[in-house]
Amino acid sequence: MTFLHDILLRLAVREREEGATMVEYGLMVALIAVVALAAVTALGQNVRDAFQNIADAIGNAV
């Protein structure tokens, strides 16, 4: 009975560790999404202007 009890305890601990790992991955993905959104918001207009300048230069060259 003790052997079976030990196995069940190990499985319970393992499942909790896997759950914690999933939470950590979720937090990392959320942080990356926030950083990406902030970067796009901060640099979006500059990137748009750069591509517009390139498009205008190509249009004028044709």
PDB file of N, H, CA, C and O in Angstrom:
ATOM      1  N   MET A   1       0.822  -1.194   0.000  1.00  0.00           N
ATOM      2  CA  MET A   1       0.000   0.000   0.000  1.00  0.00           C
ATOM      3  C   MET A   1       0.863   1.253   0.000  1.00  0.00           C
ATOM      4  O   MET A   1       0.510   2.251  -0.629  1.00  0.00           O
ATOM      5  N   THR A   2       1.971   1.210   0.689  1.00  0.00           N
ATOM      6  H   THR A   2       2.258   0.399   1.200  1.00  0.00           H
ATOM      7  CA  THR A   2       2.853   2.370   0.733  1.00  0.00           C
ATOM      8  C   THR A   2       3.442   2.650  -0.644  1.00  0.00           C
ATOM      9  O   THR A   2       3.589   3.808  -1.034  1.00  0.00           O
ATOM     10  N   PHE A   3       3.779   1.596  -1.378  1.00  0.00           N
ATOM     11  H   PHE A   3       3.660   0.655  -1.061  1.00  0.00           H
ATOM     12  CA  PHE A   3       4.345   1.755  -2.717  1.00  0.00           C
ATOM     13  C   PHE A   3       3.358   2.480  -3.633  1.00  0.00           C
ATOM     14  O   PHE A   3       3.731   3.408  -4.352  1.00  0.00           O
ATOM     15  N   LEU A   4       2.111   2.052  -3.600  1.00  0.00           N
ATOM     16  H   LEU A   4       1.808   1.298  -3.017  1.00  0.00           H
ATOM     17  CA  LEU A   4       1.082   2.677  -4.427  1.00  0.00           C
ATOM     18  C   LEU A   4       0.853   4.124  -3.997  1.00  0.00           C
ATOM     19  O   LEU A   4       0.659   5.002  -4.837  1.00  0.00           O
ATOM     20  N   HIS A   5       0.877   4.363  -2.720  1.00  0.00           N
ATOM     21  H   HIS A   5       1.036   3.649  -2.037  1.00  0.00           H
ATOM     22  CA  HIS A   5       0.707   5.720  -2.194  1.00  0.00           C
ATOM     23  C   HIS A   5       1.837   6.621  -2.680  1.00  0.00           C
ATOM     24  O   HIS A   5       1.592   7.761  -3.077  1.00  0.00           O
ATOM     25  N   ASP A   6       3.073   6.121  -2.651  1.00  0.00           N
ATOM     26  H   ASP A   6       3.272   5.195  -2.329  1.00  0.00           H
ATOM     27  CA  ASP A   6       4.223   6.895  -3.126  1.00  0.00           C
ATOM     28  C   ASP A   6       4.087   7.237  -4.606  1.00  0.00           C
ATOM     29  O   ASP A   6       4.382   8.359  -5.018  1.00  0.00           O
ATOM     30  N   ILE A   7       3.647   6.281  -5.393  1.00  0.00           N
ATOM     31  H   ILE A   7       3.407   5.370  -5.059  1.00  0.00           H
ATOM     32  CA  ILE A   7       3.474   6.520  -6.834  1.00  0.00           C
ATOM     33  C   ILE A   7       2.417   7.603  -7.064  1.00  0.00           C
ATOM     34  O   ILE A   7       2.608   8.497  -7.888  1.00  0.00           O
ATOM     35  N   LEU A   8       1.314   7.519  -6.342  1.00  0.00           N
ATOM     36  H   LEU A   8       1.159   6.793  -5.672  1.00  0.00           H
ATOM     37  CA  LEU A   8       0.259   8.520  -6.503  1.00  0.00           C
ATOM     38  C   LEU A   8       0.734   9.903  -6.078  1.00  0.00           C
ATOM     39  O   LEU A   8       0.391  10.897  -6.718  1.00  0.00           O
ATOM     40  N   LEU A   9       1.514   9.978  -5.012  1.00  0.00           N
ATOM     41  H   LEU A   9       1.792   9.171  -4.492  1.00  0.00           H
ATOM     42  CA  LEU A   9       2.055  11.270  -4.585  1.00  0.00           C
ATOM     43  C   LEU A   9       2.991  11.854  -5.635  1.00  0.00           C
ATOM     44  O   LEU A   9       2.942  13.052  -5.911  1.00  0.00           O
ATOM     45  N   ARG A  10       3.837  11.023  -6.217  1.00  0.00           N
ATOM     46  H   ARG A  10       3.877  10.050  -5.993  1.00  0.00           H
ATOM     47  CA  ARG A  10       4.763  11.501  -7.257  1.00  0.00           C
ATOM     48  C   ARG A  10       4.001  12.015  -8.473  1.00  0.00           C
ATOM     49  O   ARG A  10       4.360  13.043  -9.048  1.00  0.00           O
ATOM     50  N   LEU A  11       2.954  11.302  -8.861  1.00  0.00           N
ATOM     51  H   LEU A  11       2.662  10.467  -8.395  1.00  0.00           H
ATOM     52  CA  LEU A  11       2.152  11.752 -10.000  1.00  0.00           C
ATOM     53  C   LEU A  11       1.457  13.075  -9.697  1.00  0.00           C
ATOM     54  O   LEU A  11       1.370  13.941 -10.567  1.00  0.00           O
ATOM     55  N   ALA A  12       0.969  13.236  -8.488  1.00  0.00           N
ATOM     56  H   ALA A  12       1.040  12.532  -7.781  1.00  0.00           H
ATOM     57  CA  ALA A  12       0.297  14.482  -8.119  1.00  0.00           C
ATOM     58  C   ALA A  12       1.266  15.653  -8.164  1.00  0.00           C
ATOM     59  O   ALA A  12       0.917  16.727  -8.654  1.00  0.00           O
ATOM     60  N   VAL A  13       2.477  15.457  -7.658  1.00  0.00           N
ATOM     61  H   VAL A  13       2.760  14.584  -7.260  1.00  0.00           H
ATOM     62  CA  VAL A  13       3.484  16.521  -7.680  1.00  0.00           C
ATOM     63  C   VAL A  13       3.863  16.847  -9.114  1.00  0.00           C
ATOM     64  O   VAL A  13       4.021  18.016  -9.466  1.00  0.00           O
ATOM     65  N   ARG A  14       4.009  15.831  -9.935  1.00  0.00           N
ATOM     66  H   ARG A  14       3.881  14.881  -9.649  1.00  0.00           H
ATOM     67  CA  ARG A  14       4.386  16.045 -11.338  1.00  0.00           C
ATOM     68  C   ARG A  14       3.318  16.849 -12.073  1.00  0.00           C
ATOM     69  O   ARG A  14       3.641  17.750 -12.846  1.00  0.00           O
ATOM     70  N   GLU A  15       2.052  16.527 -11.835  1.00  0.00           N
ATOM     71  H   GLU A  15       1.790  15.795 -11.207  1.00  0.00           H
ATOM     72  CA  GLU A  15       0.976  17.261 -12.501  1.00  0.00           C
ATOM     73  C   GLU A  15       0.964  18.721 -12.077  1.00  0.00           C
ATOM     74  O   GLU A  15       0.705  19.600 -12.900  1.00  0.00           O
ATOM     75  N   ARG A  16       1.240  18.995 -10.804  1.00  0.00           N
ATOM     76  H   ARG A  16       1.451  18.282 -10.136  1.00  0.00           H
ATOM     77  CA  ARG A  16       1.284  20.382 -10.346  1.00  0.00           C
ATOM     78  C   ARG A  16       2.439  21.127 -10.996  1.00  0.00           C
ATOM     79  O   ARG A  16       2.309  22.302 -11.340  1.00  0.00           O
ATOM     80  N   GLU A  17       3.570  20.448 -11.166  1.00  0.00           N
ATOM     81  H   GLU A  17       3.676  19.494 -10.887  1.00  0.00           H
ATOM     82  CA  GLU A  17       4.717  21.096 -11.810  1.00  0.00           C
ATOM     83  C   GLU A  17       4.417  21.401 -13.267  1.00  0.00           C
ATOM     84  O   GLU A  17       4.786  22.464 -13.764  1.00  0.00           O
ATOM     85  N   GLU A  18       3.749  20.479 -13.960  1.00  0.00           N
ATOM     86  H   GLU A  18       3.449  19.615 -13.556  1.00  0.00           H
ATOM     87  CA  GLU A  18       3.392  20.714 -15.360  1.00  0.00           C
ATOM     88  C   GLU A  18       2.402  21.868 -15.469  1.00  0.00           C
ATOM     89  O   GLU A  18       2.481  22.665 -16.403  1.00  0.00           O
ATOM     90  N   GLY A  19       1.479  21.961 -14.533  1.00  0.00           N
ATOM     91  H   GLY A  19       1.415  21.313 -13.774  1.00  0.00           H
ATOM     92  CA  GLY A  19       0.527  23.070 -14.530  1.00  0.00           C
ATOM     93  C   GLY A  19       1.222  24.399 -14.315  1.00  0.00           C
ATOM     94  O   GLY A  19       0.877  25.398 -14.946  1.00  0.00           O
ATOM     95  N   ALA A  20       2.205  24.411 -13.420  1.00  0.00           N
ATOM     96  H   ALA A  20       2.485  23.600 -12.907  1.00  0.00           H
ATOM     97  CA  ALA A  20       2.964  25.637 -13.176  1.00  0.00           C
ATOM     98  C   ALA A  20       3.749  26.030 -14.416  1.00  0.00           C
ATOM     99  O   ALA A  20       3.861  27.214 -14.733  1.00  0.00           O
ATOM    100  N   THR A  21       4.289  25.051 -15.113  1.00  0.00           N
ATOM    101  H   THR A  21       4.199  24.089 -14.856  1.00  0.00           H
ATOM    102  CA  THR A  21       5.044  25.338 -16.330  1.00  0.00           C
ATOM    103  C   THR A  21       4.133  25.964 -17.383  1.00  0.00           C
ATOM    104  O   THR A  21       4.539  26.904 -18.067  1.00  0.00           O
ATOM    105  N   MET A  22       2.927  25.464 -17.520  1.00  0.00           N
ATOM    106  H   MET A  22       2.598  24.701 -16.965  1.00  0.00           H
ATOM    107  CA  MET A  22       1.994  26.028 -18.493  1.00  0.00           C
ATOM    108  C   MET A  22       1.638  27.470 -18.131  1.00  0.00           C
ATOM    109  O   MET A  22       1.503  28.318 -19.013  1.00  0.00           O
ATOM    110  N   VAL A  23       1.488  27.743 -16.853  1.00  0.00           N
ATOM    111  H   VAL A  23       1.597  27.054 -16.136  1.00  0.00           H
ATOM    112  CA  VAL A  23       1.204  29.115 -16.423  1.00  0.00           C
ATOM    113  C   VAL A  23       2.377  30.017 -16.765  1.00  0.00           C
ATOM    114  O   VAL A  23       2.184  31.138 -17.237  1.00  0.00           O
ATOM    115  N   GLU A  24       3.591  29.539 -16.531  1.00  0.00           N
ATOM    116  H   GLU A  24       3.748  28.628 -16.148  1.00  0.00           H
ATOM    117  CA  GLU A  24       4.777  30.333 -16.849  1.00  0.00           C
ATOM    118  C   GLU A  24       4.862  30.607 -18.344  1.00  0.00           C
ATOM    119  O   GLU A  24       5.169  31.729 -18.748  1.00  0.00           O
ATOM    120  N   TYR A  25       4.596  29.605 -19.167  1.00  0.00           N
ATOM    121  H   TYR A  25       4.346  28.694 -18.839  1.00  0.00           H
ATOM    122  CA  TYR A  25       4.606  29.814 -20.616  1.00  0.00           C
ATOM    123  C   TYR A  25       3.531  30.824 -21.016  1.00  0.00           C
ATOM    124  O   TYR A  25       3.768  31.679 -21.869  1.00  0.00           O
ATOM    125  N   GLY A  26       2.377  30.727 -20.414  1.00  0.00           N
ATOM    126  H   GLY A  26       2.185  30.032 -19.721  1.00  0.00           H
ATOM    127  CA  GLY A  26       1.308  31.675 -20.710  1.00  0.00           C
ATOM    128  C   GLY A  26       1.697  33.103 -20.360  1.00  0.00           C
ATOM    129  O   GLY A  26       1.402  34.034 -21.110  1.00  0.00           O
ATOM    130  N   LEU A  27       2.360  33.274 -19.221  1.00  0.00           N
ATOM    131  H   LEU A  27       2.599  32.518 -18.612  1.00  0.00           H
ATOM    132  CA  LEU A  27       2.816  34.612 -18.833  1.00  0.00           C
ATOM    133  C   LEU A  27       3.869  35.143 -19.797  1.00  0.00           C
ATOM    134  O   LEU A  27       3.864  36.328 -20.132  1.00  0.00           O
ATOM    135  N   MET A  28       4.774  34.270 -20.247  1.00  0.00           N
ATOM    136  H   MET A  28       4.778  33.307 -19.975  1.00  0.00           H
ATOM    137  CA  MET A  28       5.797  34.713 -21.204  1.00  0.00           C
ATOM    138  C   MET A  28       5.162  35.130 -22.522  1.00  0.00           C
ATOM    139  O   MET A  28       5.550  36.148 -23.097  1.00  0.00           O
ATOM    140  N   VAL A  29       4.199  34.368 -23.009  1.00  0.00           N
ATOM    141  H   VAL A  29       3.884  33.541 -22.542  1.00  0.00           H
ATOM    142  CA  VAL A  29       3.518  34.714 -24.261  1.00  0.00           C
ATOM    143  C   VAL A  29       2.783  36.045 -24.108  1.00  0.00           C
ATOM    144  O   VAL A  29       2.807  36.874 -25.018  1.00  0.00           O
ATOM    145  N   ALA A  30       2.138  36.250 -22.975  1.00  0.00           N
ATOM    146  H   ALA A  30       2.118  35.577 -22.236  1.00  0.00           H
ATOM    147  CA  ALA A  30       1.436  37.514 -22.740  1.00  0.00           C
ATOM    148  C   ALA A  30       2.414  38.684 -22.709  1.00  0.00           C
ATOM    149  O   ALA A  30       2.127  39.746 -23.263  1.00  0.00           O
ATOM    150  N   LEU A  31       3.557  38.499 -22.071  1.00  0.00           N
ATOM    151  H   LEU A  31       3.789  37.637 -21.621  1.00  0.00           H
ATOM    152  CA  LEU A  31       4.563  39.563 -22.013  1.00  0.00           C
ATOM    153  C   LEU A  31       5.101  39.882 -23.403  1.00  0.00           C
ATOM    154  O   LEU A  31       5.270  41.052 -23.745  1.00  0.00           O
ATOM    155  N   ILE A  32       5.369  38.864 -24.200  1.00  0.00           N
ATOM    156  H   ILE A  32       5.232  37.913 -23.922  1.00  0.00           H
ATOM    157  CA  ILE A  32       5.855  39.079 -25.566  1.00  0.00           C
ATOM    158  C   ILE A  32       4.801  39.825 -26.385  1.00  0.00           C
ATOM    159  O   ILE A  32       5.137  40.717 -27.164  1.00  0.00           O
ATOM    160  N   ALA A  33       3.537  39.467 -26.212  1.00  0.00           N
ATOM    161  H   ALA A  33       3.264  38.743 -25.578  1.00  0.00           H
ATOM    162  CA  ALA A  33       2.465  40.147 -26.944  1.00  0.00           C
ATOM    163  C   ALA A  33       2.380  41.620 -26.558  1.00  0.00           C
ATOM    164  O   ALA A  33       2.179  42.476 -27.419  1.00  0.00           O
ATOM    165  N   VAL A  34       2.530  41.919 -25.279  1.00  0.00           N
ATOM    166  H   VAL A  34       2.694  41.224 -24.579  1.00  0.00           H
ATOM    167  CA  VAL A  34       2.478  43.313 -24.829  1.00  0.00           C
ATOM    168  C   VAL A  34       3.650  44.102 -25.397  1.00  0.00           C
ATOM    169  O   VAL A  34       3.475  45.236 -25.841  1.00  0.00           O
ATOM    170  N   VAL A  35       4.845  43.513 -25.387  1.00  0.00           N
ATOM    171  H   VAL A  35       4.988  42.591 -25.026  1.00  0.00           H
ATOM    172  CA  VAL A  35       6.031  44.192 -25.928  1.00  0.00           C
ATOM    173  C   VAL A  35       5.871  44.414 -27.431  1.00  0.00           C
ATOM    174  O   VAL A  35       6.201  45.487 -27.935  1.00  0.00           O
ATOM    175  N   ALA A  36       5.367  43.409 -28.147  1.00  0.00           N
ATOM    176  H   ALA A  36       5.099  42.538 -27.737  1.00  0.00           H
ATOM    177  CA  ALA A  36       5.166  43.555 -29.588  1.00  0.00           C
ATOM    178  C   ALA A  36       4.135  44.641 -29.889  1.00  0.00           C
ATOM    179  O   ALA A  36       4.324  45.436 -30.810  1.00  0.00           O
ATOM    180  N   LEU A  37       3.067  44.678 -29.132  1.00  0.00           N
ATOM    181  H   LEU A  37       2.914  44.032 -28.384  1.00  0.00           H
ATOM    182  CA  LEU A  37       2.050  45.706 -29.333  1.00  0.00           C
ATOM    183  C   LEU A  37       2.610  47.093 -29.055  1.00  0.00           C
ATOM    184  O   LEU A  37       2.323  48.036 -29.792  1.00  0.00           O
ATOM    185  N   ALA A  38       3.398  47.224 -28.009  1.00  0.00           N
ATOM    186  H   ALA A  38       3.632  46.458 -27.411  1.00  0.00           H
ATOM    187  CA  ALA A  38       4.012  48.519 -27.694  1.00  0.00           C
ATOM    188  C   ALA A  38       4.971  48.950 -28.799  1.00  0.00           C
ATOM    189  O   ALA A  38       5.014  50.127 -29.156  1.00  0.00           O
ATOM    190  N   ALA A  39       5.741  48.008 -29.341  1.00  0.00           N
ATOM    191  H   ALA A  39       5.706  47.052 -29.051  1.00  0.00           H
ATOM    192  CA  ALA A  39       6.684  48.338 -30.411  1.00  0.00           C
ATOM    193  C   ALA A  39       5.947  48.771 -31.673  1.00  0.00           C
ATOM    194  O   ALA A  39       6.340  49.743 -32.319  1.00  0.00           O
ATOM    195  N   VAL A  40       4.891  48.063 -32.025  1.00  0.00           N
ATOM    196  H   VAL A  40       4.572  47.274 -31.500  1.00  0.00           H
ATOM    197  CA  VAL A  40       4.126  48.423 -33.221  1.00  0.00           C
ATOM    198  C   VAL A  40       3.463  49.783 -33.031  1.00  0.00           C
ATOM    199  O   VAL A  40       3.417  50.591 -33.959  1.00  0.00           O
ATOM    200  N   THR A  41       2.959  50.031 -31.849  1.00  0.00           N
ATOM    201  H   THR A  41       2.996  49.374 -31.095  1.00  0.00           H
ATOM    202  CA  THR A  41       2.328  51.323 -31.579  1.00  0.00           C
ATOM    203  C   THR A  41       3.343  52.456 -31.656  1.00  0.00           C
ATOM    204  O   THR A  41       3.059  53.515 -32.217  1.00  0.00           O
ATOM    205  N   ALA A  42       4.522  52.233 -31.095  1.00  0.00           N
ATOM    206  H   ALA A  42       4.753  51.374 -30.640  1.00  0.00           H
ATOM    207  CA  ALA A  42       5.543  53.285 -31.062  1.00  0.00           C
ATOM    208  C   ALA A  42       6.180  53.512 -32.430  1.00  0.00           C
ATOM    209  O   ALA A  42       6.467  54.652 -32.796  1.00  0.00           O
ATOM    210  N   LEU A  43       6.401  52.450 -33.181  1.00  0.00           N
ATOM    211  H   LEU A  43       6.168  51.524 -32.884  1.00  0.00           H
ATOM    212  CA  LEU A  43       7.132  52.562 -34.443  1.00  0.00           C
ATOM    213  C   LEU A  43       6.241  52.493 -35.675  1.00  0.00           C
ATOM    214  O   LEU A  43       6.727  52.659 -36.794  1.00  0.00           O
ATOM    215  N   GLY A  44       4.969  52.256 -35.493  1.00  0.00           N
ATOM    216  H   GLY A  44       4.575  52.122 -34.584  1.00  0.00           H
ATOM    217  CA  GLY A  44       4.067  52.037 -36.620  1.00  0.00           C
ATOM    218  C   GLY A  44       4.050  53.171 -37.622  1.00  0.00           C
ATOM    219  O   GLY A  44       4.144  52.931 -38.826  1.00  0.00           O
ATOM    220  N   GLN A  45       3.934  54.388 -37.157  1.00  0.00           N
ATOM    221  H   GLN A  45       3.857  54.583 -36.180  1.00  0.00           H
ATOM    222  CA  GLN A  45       3.865  55.535 -38.064  1.00  0.00           C
ATOM    223  C   GLN A  45       5.176  55.715 -38.820  1.00  0.00           C
ATOM    224  O   GLN A  45       5.159  56.023 -40.012  1.00  0.00           O
ATOM    225  N   ASN A  46       6.312  55.528 -38.150  1.00  0.00           N
ATOM    226  H   ASN A  46       6.325  55.278 -37.182  1.00  0.00           H
ATOM    227  CA  ASN A  46       7.607  55.667 -38.822  1.00  0.00           C
ATOM    228  C   ASN A  46       7.783  54.617 -39.913  1.00  0.00           C
ATOM    229  O   ASN A  46       8.280  54.919 -40.998  1.00  0.00           O
ATOM    230  N   VAL A  47       7.378  53.393 -39.623  1.00  0.00           N
ATOM    231  H   VAL A  47       6.975  53.148 -38.741  1.00  0.00           H
ATOM    232  CA  VAL A  47       7.489  52.323 -40.623  1.00  0.00           C
ATOM    233  C   VAL A  47       6.555  52.609 -41.790  1.00  0.00           C
ATOM    234  O   VAL A  47       6.929  52.417 -42.947  1.00  0.00           O
ATOM    235  N   ARG A  48       5.350  53.062 -41.496  1.00  0.00           N
ATOM    236  H   ARG A  48       5.046  53.218 -40.556  1.00  0.00           H
ATOM    237  CA  ARG A  48       4.398  53.393 -42.561  1.00  0.00           C
ATOM    238  C   ARG A  48       4.944  54.496 -43.459  1.00  0.00           C
ATOM    239  O   ARG A  48       4.843  54.415 -44.683  1.00  0.00           O
ATOM    240  N   ASP A  49       5.523  55.526 -42.848  1.00  0.00           N
ATOM    241  H   ASP A  49       5.606  55.592 -41.854  1.00  0.00           H
ATOM    242  CA  ASP A  49       6.099  56.622 -43.625  1.00  0.00           C
ATOM    243  C   ASP A  49       7.259  56.142 -44.493  1.00  0.00           C
ATOM    244  O   ASP A  49       7.395  56.572 -45.638  1.00  0.00           O
ATOM    245  N   ALA A  50       8.088  55.259 -43.959  1.00  0.00           N
ATOM    246  H   ALA A  50       7.977  54.910 -43.029  1.00  0.00           H
ATOM    247  CA  ALA A  50       9.221  54.741 -44.730  1.00  0.00           C
ATOM    248  C   ALA A  50       8.731  53.965 -45.949  1.00  0.00           C
ATOM    249  O   ALA A  50       9.255  54.147 -47.048  1.00  0.00           O
ATOM    250  N   PHE A  51       7.735  53.105 -45.765  1.00  0.00           N
ATOM    251  H   PHE A  51       7.310  52.957 -44.872  1.00  0.00           H
ATOM    252  CA  PHE A  51       7.204  52.355 -46.902  1.00  0.00           C
ATOM    253  C   PHE A  51       6.494  53.278 -47.894  1.00  0.00           C
ATOM    254  O   PHE A  51       6.540  53.044 -49.101  1.00  0.00           O
ATOM    255  N   GLN A  52       5.854  54.298 -47.403  1.00  0.00           N
ATOM    256  H   GLN A  52       5.816  54.489 -46.423  1.00  0.00           H
ATOM    257  CA  GLN A  52       5.204  55.249 -48.309  1.00  0.00           C
ATOM    258  C   GLN A  52       6.242  55.988 -49.141  1.00  0.00           C
ATOM    259  O   GLN A  52       6.033  56.208 -50.334  1.00  0.00           O
ATOM    260  N   ASN A  53       7.363  56.375 -48.527  1.00  0.00           N
ATOM    261  H   ASN A  53       7.533  56.196 -47.558  1.00  0.00           H
ATOM    262  CA  ASN A  53       8.446  57.029 -49.271  1.00  0.00           C
ATOM    263  C   ASN A  53       9.010  56.108 -50.341  1.00  0.00           C
ATOM    264  O   ASN A  53       9.304  56.551 -51.451  1.00  0.00           O
ATOM    265  N   ILE A  54       9.162  54.842 -50.018  1.00  0.00           N
ATOM    266  H   ILE A  54       8.923  54.482 -49.116  1.00  0.00           H
ATOM    267  CA  ILE A  54       9.657  53.870 -51.005  1.00  0.00           C
ATOM    268  C   ILE A  54       8.654  53.731 -52.148  1.00  0.00           C
ATOM    269  O   ILE A  54       9.042  53.718 -53.316  1.00  0.00           O
ATOM    270  N   ALA A  55       7.371  53.629 -51.816  1.00  0.00           N
ATOM    271  H   ALA A  55       7.056  53.640 -50.867  1.00  0.00           H
ATOM    272  CA  ALA A  55       6.346  53.497 -52.850  1.00  0.00           C
ATOM    273  C   ALA A  55       6.300  54.736 -53.735  1.00  0.00           C
ATOM    274  O   ALA A  55       6.135  54.624 -54.950  1.00  0.00           O
ATOM    275  N   ASP A  56       6.445  55.914 -53.139  1.00  0.00           N
ATOM    276  H   ASP A  56       6.579  56.005 -52.153  1.00  0.00           H
ATOM    277  CA  ASP A  56       6.459  57.151 -53.924  1.00  0.00           C
ATOM    278  C   ASP A  56       7.670  57.197 -54.852  1.00  0.00           C
ATOM    279  O   ASP A  56       7.552  57.613 -56.005  1.00  0.00           O
ATOM    280  N   ALA A  57       8.832  56.773 -54.355  1.00  0.00           N
ATOM    281  H   ALA A  57       8.927  56.435 -53.419  1.00  0.00           H
ATOM    282  CA  ALA A  57      10.044  56.768 -55.179  1.00  0.00           C
ATOM    283  C   ALA A  57       9.897  55.811 -56.352  1.00  0.00           C
ATOM    284  O   ALA A  57      10.322  56.119 -57.465  1.00  0.00           O
ATOM    285  N   ILE A  58       9.302  54.660 -56.110  1.00  0.00           N
ATOM    286  H   ILE A  58       8.956  54.410 -55.206  1.00  0.00           H
ATOM    287  CA  ILE A  58       9.088  53.699 -57.199  1.00  0.00           C
ATOM    288  C   ILE A  58       8.077  54.265 -58.191  1.00  0.00           C
ATOM    289  O   ILE A  58       8.259  54.139 -59.402  1.00  0.00           O
ATOM    290  N   GLY A  59       7.021  54.883 -57.687  1.00  0.00           N
ATOM    291  H   GLY A  59       6.874  54.985 -56.703  1.00  0.00           H
ATOM    292  CA  GLY A  59       6.008  55.477 -58.569  1.00  0.00           C
ATOM    293  C   GLY A  59       6.578  56.596 -59.414  1.00  0.00           C
ATOM    294  O   GLY A  59       6.208  56.731 -60.581  1.00  0.00           O
ATOM    295  N   ASN A  60       7.468  57.403 -58.859  1.00  0.00           N
ATOM    296  H   ASN A  60       7.769  57.293 -57.912  1.00  0.00           H
ATOM    297  CA  ASN A  60       8.083  58.496 -59.612  1.00  0.00           C
ATOM    298  C   ASN A  60       9.092  57.982 -60.630  1.00  0.00           C
ATOM    299  O   ASN A  60       9.304  58.619 -61.661  1.00  0.00           O
ATOM    300  N   ALA A  61       9.712  56.848 -60.358  1.00  0.00           N
ATOM    301  H   ALA A  61       9.539  56.331 -59.520  1.00  0.00           H
ATOM    302  CA  ALA A  61      10.720  56.298 -61.262  1.00  0.00           C
ATOM    303  C   ALA A  61      10.078  55.647 -62.482  1.00  0.00           C
ATOM    304  O   ALA A  61      10.717  55.517 -63.526  1.00  0.00           O
ATOM    305  N   VAL A  62       8.849  55.248 -62.357  1.00  0.00           N
ATOM    306  H   VAL A  62       8.330  55.354 -61.509  1.00  0.00           H
ATOM    307  CA  VAL A  62       8.188  54.543 -63.467  1.00  0.00           C
ATOM    308  C   VAL A  62       7.637  55.490 -64.426  1.00  0.00           C
ATOM    309  O   VAL A  62       7.045  55.083 -65.426  1.00  0.00           O
TER     310      VAL A  62
END
